[in-house]
């Protein structure tokens, strides 16, 4: 279950709107699905909890999939 309060707090702390915000995470369900539900972009990084098989079966479409957080510079 995605904690709505987590995403609301992040938006308040960053003083930003959902459509101007991206969540970067390694969990397709918590991080990426949560971001998408709140109107944010979801960037999936292939570290930690990432599992290609789980991602394929999840039917959740990340906005971007990267191998490492350091690769993010290429897309900014």
mmJSON file of the N, C-alpha and C atoms, coordinates in Angstrom:
{"data_MODEL":{"atom_site":{
"group_PDB":["ATOM","ATOM","ATOM","ATOM","ATOM","ATOM","ATOM","ATOM","ATOM","ATOM","ATOM","ATOM","ATOM","ATOM","ATOM","ATOM","ATOM","ATOM","ATOM","ATOM","ATOM","ATOM","ATOM","ATOM","ATOM","ATOM","ATOM","ATOM","ATOM","ATOM","ATOM","ATOM","ATOM","ATOM","ATOM","ATOM","ATOM","ATOM","ATOM","ATOM","ATOM","ATOM","ATOM","ATOM","ATOM","ATOM","ATOM","ATOM","ATOM","ATOM","ATOM","ATOM","ATOM","ATOM","ATOM","ATOM","ATOM","ATOM","ATOM","ATOM","ATOM","ATOM","ATOM","ATOM","ATOM","ATOM","ATOM","ATOM","ATOM","ATOM","ATOM","ATOM","ATOM","ATOM","ATOM","ATOM","ATOM","ATOM","ATOM","ATOM","ATOM","ATOM","ATOM","ATOM","ATOM","ATOM","ATOM","ATOM","ATOM","ATOM","ATOM","ATOM","ATOM","ATOM","ATOM","ATOM","ATOM","ATOM","ATOM","ATOM","ATOM","ATOM","ATOM","ATOM","ATOM","ATOM","ATOM","ATOM","ATOM","ATOM","ATOM","ATOM","ATOM","ATOM","ATOM","ATOM","ATOM","ATOM","ATOM","ATOM","ATOM","ATOM","ATOM","ATOM","ATOM","ATOM","ATOM","ATOM","ATOM","ATOM","ATOM","ATOM","ATOM","ATOM","ATOM","ATOM","ATOM","ATOM","ATOM","ATOM","ATOM","ATOM","ATOM","ATOM","ATOM","ATOM","ATOM","ATOM","ATOM","ATOM","ATOM","ATOM","ATOM","ATOM","ATOM","ATOM","ATOM","ATOM","ATOM","ATOM","ATOM","ATOM","ATOM","ATOM","ATOM","ATOM","ATOM","ATOM","ATOM","ATOM","ATOM","ATOM","ATOM","ATOM","ATOM","ATOM","ATOM","ATOM","ATOM","ATOM","ATOM","ATOM","ATOM","ATOM","ATOM","ATOM","ATOM","ATOM","ATOM","ATOM","ATOM","ATOM","ATOM","ATOM","ATOM","ATOM","ATOM","ATOM","ATOM","ATOM","ATOM","ATOM","ATOM","ATOM","ATOM","ATOM","ATOM","ATOM","ATOM","ATOM","ATOM","ATOM","ATOM","ATOM","ATOM","ATOM","ATOM","ATOM","ATOM","ATOM","ATOM","ATOM","ATOM","ATOM","ATOM","ATOM","ATOM","ATOM"],
"id":[1,2,3,4,5,6,7,8,9,10,11,12,13,14,15,16,17,18,19,20,21,22,23,24,25,26,27,28,29,30,31,32,33,34,35,36,37,38,39,40,41,42,43,44,45,46,47,48,49,50,51,52,53,54,55,56,57,58,59,60,61,62,63,64,65,66,67,68,69,70,71,72,73,74,75,76,77,78,79,80,81,82,83,84,85,86,87,88,89,90,91,92,93,94,95,96,97,98,99,100,101,102,103,104,105,106,107,108,109,110,111,112,113,114,115,116,117,118,119,120,121,122,123,124,125,126,127,128,129,130,131,132,133,134,135,136,137,138,139,140,141,142,143,144,145,146,147,148,149,150,151,152,153,154,155,156,157,158,159,160,161,162,163,164,165,166,167,168,169,170,171,172,173,174,175,176,177,178,179,180,181,182,183,184,185,186,187,188,189,190,191,192,193,194,195,196,197,198,199,200,201,202,203,204,205,206,207,208,209,210,211,212,213,214,215,216,217,218,219,220,221,222,223,224,225,226,227,228],
"type_symbol":["N","C","C","N","C","C","N","C","C","N","C","C","N","C","C","N","C","C","N","C","C","N","C","C","N","C","C","N","C","C","N","C","C","N","C","C","N","C","C","N","C","C","N","C","C","N","C","C","N","C","C","N","C","C","N","C","C","N","C","C","N","C","C","N","C","C","N","C","C","N","C","C","N","C","C","N","C","C","N","C","C","N","C","C","N","C","C","N","C","C","N","C","C","N","C","C","N","C","C","N","C","C","N","C","C","N","C","C","N","C","C","N","C","C","N","C","C","N","C","C","N","C","C","N","C","C","N","C","C","N","C","C","N","C","C","N","C","C","N","C","C","N","C","C","N","C","C","N","C","C","N","C","C","N","C","C","N","C","C","N","C","C","N","C","C","N","C","C","N","C","C","N","C","C","N","C","C","N","C","C","N","C","C","N","C","C","N","C","C","N","C","C","N","C","C","N","C","C","N","C","C","N","C","C","N","C","C","N","C","C","N","C","C","N","C","C","N","C","C","N","C","C","N","C","C","N","C","C"],
"label_atom_id":["N","CA","C","N","CA","C","N","CA","C","N","CA","C","N","CA","C","N","CA","C","N","CA","C","N","CA","C","N","CA","C","N","CA","C","N","CA","C","N","CA","C","N","CA","C","N","CA","C","N","CA","C","N","CA","C","N","CA","C","N","CA","C","N","CA","C","N","CA","C","N","CA","C","N","CA","C","N","CA","C","N","CA","C","N","CA","C","N","CA","C","N","CA","C","N","CA","C","N","CA","C","N","CA","C","N","CA","C","N","CA","C","N","CA","C","N","CA","C","N","CA","C","N","CA","C","N","CA","C","N","CA","C","N","CA","C","N","CA","C","N","CA","C","N","CA","C","N","CA","C","N","CA","C","N","CA","C","N","CA","C","N","CA","C","N","CA","C","N","CA","C","N","CA","C","N","CA","C","N","CA","C","N","CA","C","N","CA","C","N","CA","C","N","CA","C","N","CA","C","N","CA","C","N","CA","C","N","CA","C","N","CA","C","N","CA","C","N","CA","C","N","CA","C","N","CA","C","N","CA","C","N","CA","C","N","CA","C","N","CA","C","N","CA","C","N","CA","C","N","CA","C","N","CA","C","N","CA","C","N","CA","C","N","CA","C"],
"label_alt_id":[null,null,null,null,null,null,null,null,null,null,null,null,null,null,null,null,null,null,null,null,null,null,null,null,null,null,null,null,null,null,null,null,null,null,null,null,null,null,null,null,null,null,null,null,null,null,null,null,null,null,null,null,null,null,null,null,null,null,null,null,null,null,null,null,null,null,null,null,null,null,null,null,null,null,null,null,null,null,null,null,null,null,null,null,null,null,null,null,null,null,null,null,null,null,null,null,null,null,null,null,null,null,null,null,null,null,null,null,null,null,null,null,null,null,null,null,null,null,null,null,null,null,null,null,null,null,null,null,null,null,null,null,null,null,null,null,null,null,null,null,null,null,null,null,null,null,null,null,null,null,null,null,null,null,null,null,null,null,null,null,null,null,null,null,null,null,null,null,null,null,null,null,null,null,null,null,null,null,null,null,null,null,null,null,null,null,null,null,null,null,null,null,null,null,null,null,null,null,null,null,null,null,null,null,null,null,null,null,null,null,null,null,null,null,null,null,null,null,null,null,null,null,null,null,null,null,null,null],
"label_comp_id":["UNK","UNK","UNK","UNK","UNK","UNK","UNK","UNK","UNK","UNK","UNK","UNK","UNK","UNK","UNK","UNK","UNK","UNK","UNK","UNK","UNK","UNK","UNK","UNK","UNK","UNK","UNK","UNK","UNK","UNK","UNK","UNK","UNK","UNK","UNK","UNK","UNK","UNK","UNK","UNK","UNK","UNK","UNK","UNK","UNK","UNK","UNK","UNK","UNK","UNK","UNK","UNK","UNK","UNK","UNK","UNK","UNK","UNK","UNK","UNK","UNK","UNK","UNK","UNK","UNK","UNK","UNK","UNK","UNK","UNK","UNK","UNK","UNK","UNK","UNK","UNK","UNK","UNK","UNK","UNK","UNK","UNK","UNK","UNK","UNK","UNK","UNK","UNK","UNK","UNK","UNK","UNK","UNK","UNK","UNK","UNK","UNK","UNK","UNK","UNK","UNK","UNK","UNK","UNK","UNK","UNK","UNK","UNK","UNK","UNK","UNK","UNK","UNK","UNK","UNK","UNK","UNK","UNK","UNK","UNK","UNK","UNK","UNK","UNK","UNK","UNK","UNK","UNK","UNK","UNK","UNK","UNK","UNK","UNK","UNK","UNK","UNK","UNK","UNK","UNK","UNK","UNK","UNK","UNK","UNK","UNK","UNK","UNK","UNK","UNK","UNK","UNK","UNK","UNK","UNK","UNK","UNK","UNK","UNK","UNK","UNK","UNK","UNK","UNK","UNK","UNK","UNK","UNK","UNK","UNK","UNK","UNK","UNK","UNK","UNK","UNK","UNK","UNK","UNK","UNK","UNK","UNK","UNK","UNK","UNK","UNK","UNK","UNK","UNK","UNK","UNK","UNK","UNK","UNK","UNK","UNK","UNK","UNK","UNK","UNK","UNK","UNK","UNK","UNK","UNK","UNK","UNK","UNK","UNK","UNK","UNK","UNK","UNK","UNK","UNK","UNK","UNK","UNK","UNK","UNK","UNK","UNK","UNK","UNK","UNK","UNK","UNK","UNK"],
"label_asym_id":["A","A","A","A","A","A","A","A","A","A","A","A","A","A","A","A","A","A","A","A","A","A","A","A","A","A","A","A","A","A","A","A","A","A","A","A","A","A","A","A","A","A","A","A","A","A","A","A","A","A","A","A","A","A","A","A","A","A","A","A","A","A","A","A","A","A","A","A","A","A","A","A","A","A","A","A","A","A","A","A","A","A","A","A","A","A","A","A","A","A","A","A","A","A","A","A","A","A","A","A","A","A","A","A","A","A","A","A","A","A","A","A","A","A","A","A","A","A","A","A","A","A","A","A","A","A","A","A","A","A","A","A","A","A","A","A","A","A","A","A","A","A","A","A","A","A","A","A","A","A","A","A","A","A","A","A","A","A","A","A","A","A","A","A","A","A","A","A","A","A","A","A","A","A","A","A","A","A","A","A","A","A","A","A","A","A","A","A","A","A","A","A","A","A","A","A","A","A","A","A","A","A","A","A","A","A","A","A","A","A","A","A","A","A","A","A","A","A","A","A","A","A","A","A","A","A","A","A"],
"label_entity_id":["1","1","1","1","1","1","1","1","1","1","1","1","1","1","1","1","1","1","1","1","1","1","1","1","1","1","1","1","1","1","1","1","1","1","1","1","1","1","1","1","1","1","1","1","1","1","1","1","1","1","1","1","1","1","1","1","1","1","1","1","1","1","1","1","1","1","1","1","1","1","1","1","1","1","1","1","1","1","1","1","1","1","1","1","1","1","1","1","1","1","1","1","1","1","1","1","1","1","1","1","1","1","1","1","1","1","1","1","1","1","1","1","1","1","1","1","1","1","1","1","1","1","1","1","1","1","1","1","1","1","1","1","1","1","1","1","1","1","1","1","1","1","1","1","1","1","1","1","1","1","1","1","1","1","1","1","1","1","1","1","1","1","1","1","1","1","1","1","1","1","1","1","1","1","1","1","1","1","1","1","1","1","1","1","1","1","1","1","1","1","1","1","1","1","1","1","1","1","1","1","1","1","1","1","1","1","1","1","1","1","1","1","1","1","1","1","1","1","1","1","1","1","1","1","1","1","1","1"],
"label_seq_id":[1,1,1,2,2,2,3,3,3,4,4,4,5,5,5,6,6,6,7,7,7,8,8,8,9,9,9,10,10,10,11,11,11,12,12,12,13,13,13,14,14,14,15,15,15,16,16,16,17,17,17,18,18,18,19,19,19,20,20,20,21,21,21,22,22,22,23,23,23,24,24,24,25,25,25,26,26,26,27,27,27,28,28,28,29,29,29,30,30,30,31,31,31,32,32,32,33,33,33,34,34,34,35,35,35,36,36,36,37,37,37,38,38,38,39,39,39,40,40,40,41,41,41,42,42,42,43,43,43,44,44,44,45,45,45,46,46,46,47,47,47,48,48,48,49,49,49,50,50,50,51,51,51,52,52,52,53,53,53,54,54,54,55,55,55,56,56,56,57,57,57,58,58,58,59,59,59,60,60,60,61,61,61,62,62,62,63,63,63,64,64,64,65,65,65,66,66,66,67,67,67,68,68,68,69,69,69,70,70,70,71,71,71,72,72,72,73,73,73,74,74,74,75,75,75,76,76,76],
"pdbx_PDB_ins_code":[null,null,null,null,null,null,null,null,null,null,null,null,null,null,null,null,null,null,null,null,null,null,null,null,null,null,null,null,null,null,null,null,null,null,null,null,null,null,null,null,null,null,null,null,null,null,null,null,null,null,null,null,null,null,null,null,null,null,null,null,null,null,null,null,null,null,null,null,null,null,null,null,null,null,null,null,null,null,null,null,null,null,null,null,null,null,null,null,null,null,null,null,null,null,null,null,null,null,null,null,null,null,null,null,null,null,null,null,null,null,null,null,null,null,null,null,null,null,null,null,null,null,null,null,null,null,null,null,null,null,null,null,null,null,null,null,null,null,null,null,null,null,null,null,null,null,null,null,null,null,null,null,null,null,null,null,null,null,null,null,null,null,null,null,null,null,null,null,null,null,null,null,null,null,null,null,null,null,null,null,null,null,null,null,null,null,null,null,null,null,null,null,null,null,null,null,null,null,null,null,null,null,null,null,null,null,null,null,null,null,null,null,null,null,null,null,null,null,null,null,null,null,null,null,null,null,null,null],
"Cartn_x":[0.841,0.0,0.887,0.552,1.3,0.78,1.7,1.32,1.138,-0.107,-0.436,0.32,0.475,1.141,2.594,3.262,4.654,4.777,3.926,3.99,3.538,2.53,2.085,3.178,3.848,4.931,6.077,6.43,7.512,7.175,5.949,5.541,5.582,5.14,5.182,6.618,7.46,8.857,9.6,9.294,9.942,9.262,8.081,7.28,7.099,6.574,6.398,5.035,4.666,3.408,3.701,2.733,2.975,3.491,2.911,3.304,4.698,5.28,6.648,7.652,7.217,8.022,8.211,9.407,9.689,10.179,9.691,10.161,11.122,12.27,13.252,13.305,13.093,13.092,13.382,13.587,13.909,12.763,11.649,10.501,9.357,8.994,7.959,6.608,6.315,5.014,4.964,5.837,5.805,6.219,7.363,7.91,7.217,7.217,6.74,5.213,4.534,3.069,2.584,3.234,2.859,3.01,4.127,4.363,3.296,3.03,2.048,0.647,0.282,-1.041,-1.237,-0.142,-0.224,0.157,0.222,0.458,1.907,2.825,4.251,4.84,6.018,6.742,7.428,7.565,8.222,9.432,10.606,11.853,12.343,12.43,12.841,14.336,15.04,16.477,16.728,17.602,17.86,18.874,18.53,19.361,18.444,18.997,18.204,17.136,15.87,14.728,14.375,14.966,14.62,14.734,13.729,13.731,13.017,13.726,13.159,11.864,11.835,10.639,9.445,9.67,8.591,8.085,8.985,8.609,7.76,8.156,7.4,5.988,5.83,4.519,3.66,4.25,3.555,2.529,2.654,1.75,1.733,2.869,3.061,4.151,3.89,4.831,5.634,6.899,7.736,7.933,8.149,8.428,9.832,10.703,12.088,12.653,13.506,14.231,15.715,16.466,17.903,18.669,19.905,20.741,21.258,21.54,22.147,21.686,21.644,21.258,22.21,23.459,24.422,24.05,23.272,22.828,21.767,21.195,20.124,20.555,21.809,22.32,22.069,22.101,21.9,20.49,19.55,18.158,17.656,18.527,18.116,18.42],
"Cartn_y":[-1.18,0.0,1.244,2.174,3.426,4.42,5.018,5.997,7.367,7.791,9.082,10.211,10.092,11.14,11.332,10.267,10.35,11.262,11.056,11.844,13.285,13.464,14.822,15.586,14.929,15.56,15.945,15.066,15.358,16.587,16.667,17.826,19.117,19.045,20.24,20.666,19.704,20.017,20.597,20.091,20.576,21.821,22.122,23.246,23.165,22.021,21.765,21.124,21.067,20.437,19.034,18.153,16.78,16.684,17.428,17.31,17.873,18.57,19.083,18.245,17.1,16.326,14.892,14.348,12.948,12.244,11.049,10.181,9.181,9.005,8.039,6.919,5.696,4.598,3.262,2.26,0.916,-0.072,0.394,-0.481,-0.071,-0.948,-0.645,-0.362,-1.015,-0.842,0.398,0.462,1.565,2.883,2.898,4.148,4.592,3.731,4.125,4.193,3.175,3.223,4.378,4.585,5.695,7.03,7.235,8.489,8.699,7.684,7.792,8.086,7.485,7.716,9.163,9.817,11.196,12.197,11.737,12.639,13.024,12.288,12.555,11.606,11.929,11.011,9.973,8.775,7.704,7.199,7.347,6.892,5.679,4.56,3.309,3.107,2.867,2.624,1.143,0.532,-0.908,-1.233,-0.886,-1.211,-1.71,-2.167,-2.55,-3.569,-3.172,-4.076,-4.406,-3.712,-3.899,-5.363,-5.833,-7.169,-7.09,-7.406,-7.309,-8.11,-9.306,-10.139,-9.505,-8.923,-8.261,-7.051,-6.291,-5.1,-5.491,-6.537,-6.993,-7.424,-8.063,-8.558,-7.497,-6.405,-5.411,-4.587,-4.495,-3.672,-2.216,-1.742,-0.342,0.187,1.287,1.814,2.979,2.748,3.854,4.853,6.109,7.111,6.932,6.347,6.141,5.011,4.189,3.152,3.397,3.502,3.751,2.682,2.465,1.467,1.958,3.254,3.833,5.283,5.761,7.144,8.11,7.705,8.57,8.784,7.9,8.011,9.097,9.553,10.545,11.827,12.225,13.44,13.449,12.305,12.206,12.639,12.627,12.888,14.233,14.988,16.298,17.402],
"Cartn_z":[0.0,0.0,0.0,-0.842,-0.958,0.065,0.796,1.808,1.149,1.056,0.455,1.148,2.436,3.21,2.786,2.412,1.966,0.749,-0.235,-1.464,-1.216,-0.396,-0.06,0.679,1.611,2.348,1.415,0.509,-0.443,-1.28,-1.748,-2.551,-1.737,-0.499,0.361,0.643,0.992,1.316,0.112,-1.059,-2.277,-2.845,-2.319,-2.799,-4.32,-4.754,-6.173,-6.432,-7.681,-8.09,-8.621,-8.542,-8.993,-10.425,-11.35,-12.75,-13.03,-12.061,-12.183,-11.388,-10.9,-9.952,-10.443,-10.198,-10.516,-9.259,-9.066,-7.989,-8.621,-8.0,-8.471,-7.437,-7.884,-6.934,-7.591,-6.751,-7.241,-7.053,-6.529,-6.284,-7.207,-8.119,-9.116,-8.467,-7.365,-6.736,-5.842,-4.873,-3.916,-4.553,-5.203,-5.733,-7.021,-8.009,-9.336,-9.394,-8.916,-8.91,-8.044,-6.906,-6.033,-6.723,-7.375,-8.096,-9.165,-9.946,-11.03,-10.491,-9.385,-8.796,-8.362,-8.01,-7.547,-8.623,-9.873,-10.991,-11.215,-10.595,-10.766,-11.797,-12.268,-13.13,-12.239,-12.763,-12.027,-12.78,-12.172,-12.785,-12.001,-12.684,-12.057,-12.259,-11.171,-11.235,-10.946,-11.739,-11.654,-10.553,-9.34,-8.177,-7.071,-5.987,-4.817,-5.103,-4.956,-5.108,-6.554,-7.498,-8.911,-9.32,-10.052,-10.631,-11.974,-13.053,-14.391,-14.507,-13.952,-14.02,-13.336,-12.186,-11.449,-12.234,-12.812,-13.579,-14.781,-15.489,-16.658,-16.287,-15.156,-14.735,-14.056,-13.643,-12.828,-13.59,-14.905,-15.706,-15.247,-14.777,-14.393,-15.305,-15.968,-16.95,-16.382,-16.029,-15.578,-16.724,-16.397,-17.421,-17.982,-17.172,-17.568,-16.72,-17.309,-16.571,-16.799,-15.707,-15.803,-15.015,-15.413,-14.746,-13.402,-13.32,-12.128,-11.983,-10.768,-10.519,-11.23,-11.405,-12.086,-13.555,-14.117,-15.499,-15.675,-14.602,-14.661,-15.372,-15.224,-15.87,-17.37,-17.984,-19.435,-19.844,-18.925,-19.25,-18.748,-18.092,-17.571,-18.548],
"occupancy":[1.0,1.0,1.0,1.0,1.0,1.0,1.0,1.0,1.0,1.0,1.0,1.0,1.0,1.0,1.0,1.0,1.0,1.0,1.0,1.0,1.0,1.0,1.0,1.0,1.0,1.0,1.0,1.0,1.0,1.0,1.0,1.0,1.0,1.0,1.0,1.0,1.0,1.0,1.0,1.0,1.0,1.0,1.0,1.0,1.0,1.0,1.0,1.0,1.0,1.0,1.0,1.0,1.0,1.0,1.0,1.0,1.0,1.0,1.0,1.0,1.0,1.0,1.0,1.0,1.0,1.0,1.0,1.0,1.0,1.0,1.0,1.0,1.0,1.0,1.0,1.0,1.0,1.0,1.0,1.0,1.0,1.0,1.0,1.0,1.0,1.0,1.0,1.0,1.0,1.0,1.0,1.0,1.0,1.0,1.0,1.0,1.0,1.0,1.0,1.0,1.0,1.0,1.0,1.0,1.0,1.0,1.0,1.0,1.0,1.0,1.0,1.0,1.0,1.0,1.0,1.0,1.0,1.0,1.0,1.0,1.0,1.0,1.0,1.0,1.0,1.0,1.0,1.0,1.0,1.0,1.0,1.0,1.0,1.0,1.0,1.0,1.0,1.0,1.0,1.0,1.0,1.0,1.0,1.0,1.0,1.0,1.0,1.0,1.0,1.0,1.0,1.0,1.0,1.0,1.0,1.0,1.0,1.0,1.0,1.0,1.0,1.0,1.0,1.0,1.0,1.0,1.0,1.0,1.0,1.0,1.0,1.0,1.0,1.0,1.0,1.0,1.0,1.0,1.0,1.0,1.0,1.0,1.0,1.0,1.0,1.0,1.0,1.0,1.0,1.0,1.0,1.0,1.0,1.0,1.0,1.0,1.0,1.0,1.0,1.0,1.0,1.0,1.0,1.0,1.0,1.0,1.0,1.0,1.0,1.0,1.0,1.0,1.0,1.0,1.0,1.0,1.0,1.0,1.0,1.0,1.0,1.0,1.0,1.0,1.0,1.0,1.0,1.0],
"B_iso_or_equiv":[0.0,0.0,0.0,0.0,0.0,0.0,0.0,0.0,0.0,0.0,0.0,0.0,0.0,0.0,0.0,0.0,0.0,0.0,0.0,0.0,0.0,0.0,0.0,0.0,0.0,0.0,0.0,0.0,0.0,0.0,0.0,0.0,0.0,0.0,0.0,0.0,0.0,0.0,0.0,0.0,0.0,0.0,0.0,0.0,0.0,0.0,0.0,0.0,0.0,0.0,0.0,0.0,0.0,0.0,0.0,0.0,0.0,0.0,0.0,0.0,0.0,0.0,0.0,0.0,0.0,0.0,0.0,0.0,0.0,0.0,0.0,0.0,0.0,0.0,0.0,0.0,0.0,0.0,0.0,0.0,0.0,0.0,0.0,0.0,0.0,0.0,0.0,0.0,0.0,0.0,0.0,0.0,0.0,0.0,0.0,0.0,0.0,0.0,0.0,0.0,0.0,0.0,0.0,0.0,0.0,0.0,0.0,0.0,0.0,0.0,0.0,0.0,0.0,0.0,0.0,0.0,0.0,0.0,0.0,0.0,0.0,0.0,0.0,0.0,0.0,0.0,0.0,0.0,0.0,0.0,0.0,0.0,0.0,0.0,0.0,0.0,0.0,0.0,0.0,0.0,0.0,0.0,0.0,0.0,0.0,0.0,0.0,0.0,0.0,0.0,0.0,0.0,0.0,0.0,0.0,0.0,0.0,0.0,0.0,0.0,0.0,0.0,0.0,0.0,0.0,0.0,0.0,0.0,0.0,0.0,0.0,0.0,0.0,0.0,0.0,0.0,0.0,0.0,0.0,0.0,0.0,0.0,0.0,0.0,0.0,0.0,0.0,0.0,0.0,0.0,0.0,0.0,0.0,0.0,0.0,0.0,0.0,0.0,0.0,0.0,0.0,0.0,0.0,0.0,0.0,0.0,0.0,0.0,0.0,0.0,0.0,0.0,0.0,0.0,0.0,0.0,0.0,0.0,0.0,0.0,0.0,0.0,0.0,0.0,0.0,0.0,0.0,0.0],
"pdbx_formal_charge":[null,null,null,null,null,null,null,null,null,null,null,null,null,null,null,null,null,null,null,null,null,null,null,null,null,null,null,null,null,null,null,null,null,null,null,null,null,null,null,null,null,null,null,null,null,null,null,null,null,null,null,null,null,null,null,null,null,null,null,null,null,null,null,null,null,null,null,null,null,null,null,null,null,null,null,null,null,null,null,null,null,null,null,null,null,null,null,null,null,null,null,null,null,null,null,null,null,null,null,null,null,null,null,null,null,null,null,null,null,null,null,null,null,null,null,null,null,null,null,null,null,null,null,null,null,null,null,null,null,null,null,null,null,null,null,null,null,null,null,null,null,null,null,null,null,null,null,null,null,null,null,null,null,null,null,null,null,null,null,null,null,null,null,null,null,null,null,null,null,null,null,null,null,null,null,null,null,null,null,null,null,null,null,null,null,null,null,null,null,null,null,null,null,null,null,null,null,null,null,null,null,null,null,null,null,null,null,null,null,null,null,null,null,null,null,null,null,null,null,null,null,null,null,null,null,null,null,null],
"auth_seq_id":[1,1,1,2,2,2,3,3,3,4,4,4,5,5,5,6,6,6,7,7,7,8,8,8,9,9,9,10,10,10,11,11,11,12,12,12,13,13,13,14,14,14,15,15,15,16,16,16,17,17,17,18,18,18,19,19,19,20,20,20,21,21,21,22,22,22,23,23,23,24,24,24,25,25,25,26,26,26,27,27,27,28,28,28,29,29,29,30,30,30,31,31,31,32,32,32,33,33,33,34,34,34,35,35,35,36,36,36,37,37,37,38,38,38,39,39,39,40,40,40,41,41,41,42,42,42,43,43,43,44,44,44,45,45,45,46,46,46,47,47,47,48,48,48,49,49,49,50,50,50,51,51,51,52,52,52,53,53,53,54,54,54,55,55,55,56,56,56,57,57,57,58,58,58,59,59,59,60,60,60,61,61,61,62,62,62,63,63,63,64,64,64,65,65,65,66,66,66,67,67,67,68,68,68,69,69,69,70,70,70,71,71,71,72,72,72,73,73,73,74,74,74,75,75,75,76,76,76],
"auth_comp_id":["UNK","UNK","UNK","UNK","UNK","UNK","UNK","UNK","UNK","UNK","UNK","UNK","UNK","UNK","UNK","UNK","UNK","UNK","UNK","UNK","UNK","UNK","UNK","UNK","UNK","UNK","UNK","UNK","UNK","UNK","UNK","UNK","UNK","UNK","UNK","UNK","UNK","UNK","UNK","UNK","UNK","UNK","UNK","UNK","UNK","UNK","UNK","UNK","UNK","UNK","UNK","UNK","UNK","UNK","UNK","UNK","UNK","UNK","UNK","UNK","UNK","UNK","UNK","UNK","UNK","UNK","UNK","UNK","UNK","UNK","UNK","UNK","UNK","UNK","UNK","UNK","UNK","UNK","UNK","UNK","UNK","UNK","UNK","UNK","UNK","UNK","UNK","UNK","UNK","UNK","UNK","UNK","UNK","UNK","UNK","UNK","UNK","UNK","UNK","UNK","UNK","UNK","UNK","UNK","UNK","UNK","UNK","UNK","UNK","UNK","UNK","UNK","UNK","UNK","UNK","UNK","UNK","UNK","UNK","UNK","UNK","UNK","UNK","UNK","UNK","UNK","UNK","UNK","UNK","UNK","UNK","UNK","UNK","UNK","UNK","UNK","UNK","UNK","UNK","UNK","UNK","UNK","UNK","UNK","UNK","UNK","UNK","UNK","UNK","UNK","UNK","UNK","UNK","UNK","UNK","UNK","UNK","UNK","UNK","UNK","UNK","UNK","UNK","UNK","UNK","UNK","UNK","UNK","UNK","UNK","UNK","UNK","UNK","UNK","UNK","UNK","UNK","UNK","UNK","UNK","UNK","UNK","UNK","UNK","UNK","UNK","UNK","UNK","UNK","UNK","UNK","UNK","UNK","UNK","UNK","UNK","UNK","UNK","UNK","UNK","UNK","UNK","UNK","UNK","UNK","UNK","UNK","UNK","UNK","UNK","UNK","UNK","UNK","UNK","UNK","UNK","UNK","UNK","UNK","UNK","UNK","UNK","UNK","UNK","UNK","UNK","UNK","UNK"],
"auth_asym_id":["A","A","A","A","A","A","A","A","A","A","A","A","A","A","A","A","A","A","A","A","A","A","A","A","A","A","A","A","A","A","A","A","A","A","A","A","A","A","A","A","A","A","A","A","A","A","A","A","A","A","A","A","A","A","A","A","A","A","A","A","A","A","A","A","A","A","A","A","A","A","A","A","A","A","A","A","A","A","A","A","A","A","A","A","A","A","A","A","A","A","A","A","A","A","A","A","A","A","A","A","A","A","A","A","A","A","A","A","A","A","A","A","A","A","A","A","A","A","A","A","A","A","A","A","A","A","A","A","A","A","A","A","A","A","A","A","A","A","A","A","A","A","A","A","A","A","A","A","A","A","A","A","A","A","A","A","A","A","A","A","A","A","A","A","A","A","A","A","A","A","A","A","A","A","A","A","A","A","A","A","A","A","A","A","A","A","A","A","A","A","A","A","A","A","A","A","A","A","A","A","A","A","A","A","A","A","A","A","A","A","A","A","A","A","A","A","A","A","A","A","A","A","A","A","A","A","A","A"],
"auth_atom_id":["N","CA","C","N","CA","C","N","CA","C","N","CA","C","N","CA","C","N","CA","C","N","CA","C","N","CA","C","N","CA","C","N","CA","C","N","CA","C","N","CA","C","N","CA","C","N","CA","C","N","CA","C","N","CA","C","N","CA","C","N","CA","C","N","CA","C","N","CA","C","N","CA","C","N","CA","C","N","CA","C","N","CA","C","N","CA","C","N","CA","C","N","CA","C","N","CA","C","N","CA","C","N","CA","C","N","CA","C","N","CA","C","N","CA","C","N","CA","C","N","CA","C","N","CA","C","N","CA","C","N","CA","C","N","CA","C","N","CA","C","N","CA","C","N","CA","C","N","CA","C","N","CA","C","N","CA","C","N","CA","C","N","CA","C","N","CA","C","N","CA","C","N","CA","C","N","CA","C","N","CA","C","N","CA","C","N","CA","C","N","CA","C","N","CA","C","N","CA","C","N","CA","C","N","CA","C","N","CA","C","N","CA","C","N","CA","C","N","CA","C","N","CA","C","N","CA","C","N","CA","C","N","CA","C","N","CA","C","N","CA","C","N","CA","C","N","CA","C","N","CA","C","N","CA","C","N","CA","C","N","CA","C","N","CA","C"],
"pdbx_PDB_model_num":[1,1,1,1,1,1,1,1,1,1,1,1,1,1,1,1,1,1,1,1,1,1,1,1,1,1,1,1,1,1,1,1,1,1,1,1,1,1,1,1,1,1,1,1,1,1,1,1,1,1,1,1,1,1,1,1,1,1,1,1,1,1,1,1,1,1,1,1,1,1,1,1,1,1,1,1,1,1,1,1,1,1,1,1,1,1,1,1,1,1,1,1,1,1,1,1,1,1,1,1,1,1,1,1,1,1,1,1,1,1,1,1,1,1,1,1,1,1,1,1,1,1,1,1,1,1,1,1,1,1,1,1,1,1,1,1,1,1,1,1,1,1,1,1,1,1,1,1,1,1,1,1,1,1,1,1,1,1,1,1,1,1,1,1,1,1,1,1,1,1,1,1,1,1,1,1,1,1,1,1,1,1,1,1,1,1,1,1,1,1,1,1,1,1,1,1,1,1,1,1,1,1,1,1,1,1,1,1,1,1,1,1,1,1,1,1,1,1,1,1,1,1,1,1,1,1,1,1]
}}}
